[in-house]
Amino acid sequence: MDPLITSPANPSLKLARRLRERKVREQSGLFYVEGIRLVAEALAQGWSIEMLIIAPDRLSSEFAYQKVEAARARGIRVVEVSPRAFESLSLKENPQGIAAVIHQRWGSLSAVRPDKGELWIGLEAIQDPGNLGTILRTAEAVGAQGVVLLEHTTDPYDPAAVRASMGAIFTQQLVRTSREVFLRWVAEHHPPLIGTSDKAAQDYHDFIYPEGLMLLMGSEREGLSPVYASLCQAMVAIPMVGRVDSLNVAVATAIVLYEIFNQRRRKGKLTSACKGEERIP
Amino acid sequence: MDPLITSPANPSLKLARRLRERKVREQSGLFYVEGIRLVAEALAQGWSIEMLIIAPDRLSSEFAYQKVEAARARGIRVVEVSPRAFESLSLKENPQGIAAVIHQRWGSLSAVRPDKGELWIGLEAIQDPGNLGTILRTAEAVGAQGVVLLEHTTDPYDPAAVRASMGAIFTQQLVRTSREVFLRWVAEHHPPLIGTSDKAAQDYHDFIYPEGLMLLMGSEREGLSPVYASLCQAMVAIPMVGRVDSLNVAVATAIVLYEIFNQRRRKGKLTSACKGEERIP
């Protein structure tokens, strides 16, 4: 076993710290996660882990030790560091003493098939990583396949996005694409796209959503731009009273996703009920 | 007119900066807001403004100048500072050059009447000011009266909460109370309380919400504690599939609030439709 690393200047720790910067994440194709919950989910979902970093003196749970041993058995490099060295890279107070450097995964747009019954979310130029992570978390809760990032959307592998996703970063598929490629994909597959706009006449709650669809959400400030709105089969609005004229983008996404999810659930119930009736002579 | 203040050590600027600390806000009963949108809303809603702070060299819009002149005419103190002095207190990059120090407003629990048809949100020990501000924003959008803060809930006058509220801080009523006072209030008024829990058997979407109610939401980590859950007429759950076992608290609040809002809207529509029928002979 390697000796315990005590210097924050150690190259592995330096890399882990530098992964806070988007540029470094883009160049390396890696990202950093912290805490036993997220590390365990990455292992459970079979992500390619570059290294685990642990501070044995801080690791208190048996569960965490088991995960570390299982990772070691799978040939994953485990870097052991002193509590102080760990604190040099931790983004939390009282860190749990476990972190991982992981290889990013990006899916291809050609595998995105809302026309085959899948539920996807398309995000145009979302700026806040916390919002993006929260959207991933909600997407996972309603059984969506994943998120397509359009234009200059913030990085889902930003530590704030990873944290806000509560592990959904490891189960939701992530695709990023240019406008050109997206337009070609739309022309080829004619996917059912539903957009949101506070100016739309269609109430999101009265609309019957297609079986599969991609929900397009615009940026915090600008909303969905005309080029994307024009591709949509329908634009829906979330009604508001009172003095605010918009909702937080993660909240707005959740409200529409739950409407879609409720319609799917109702349909499922109706289908089972009908099947049930068929069995009754 | 006073000469332009150039020193960040000026007492007015010092006070504005110190309002970032909760302790200073509690002691002074003041809070700090920044940007023309929020300042204009505070003026429009008639809040008691201790002072406006402006950097004339940064104020570019005619709208902002009009608001400043209107405030001056109402006898509000306007402190003019240099761009650099303004930057010393600004929480933003490229600040708009207008901020205000405002007196906090707290309502009384005795005026909170969900039993009279009002919609309120009760929050137990919410930790994140961004979540609290986002909840205020959504509460305003669905026509709620306000938010009751229970236990050690974060401060709605925290700059991050004010910012996330997008102005709803000035229109939603805010009440904070101890557990004892809340229990006495419940015993006296028997308000319809509806709580949320991921363990509840009742689906939030199948439940018929009473005309007026207080929606009780628990903290990010712990959920609603038994003492509050036991007061509730019903506990509802938001169903989830996938690998996450909870939603962001601002998202969960929004999903239930929009269900309540949709039921109220439908009722309104039905009532109007029935009234219409009555008029047809």
Interface residues (C-beta under 8 A of the other chain):
Chain A: E41 G130 T134 R137 T138 E140 A141 V142 G143 A164 M166 G167 A168 F170 T171 H205 I238 P239 M240 V241 G242 R243 V244 S246 L247 N248 A250 V251 A254 I255 Y258 F261 N262 R265
Chain B: E41 G130 T134 R137 T138 E140 A141 V142 G143 A164 M166 G167 A168 F170 T171 H205 I238 P239 M240 V241 G242 R243 V244 S246 L247 N248 A250 V251 A254 I255 Y258 F261 N262 R265
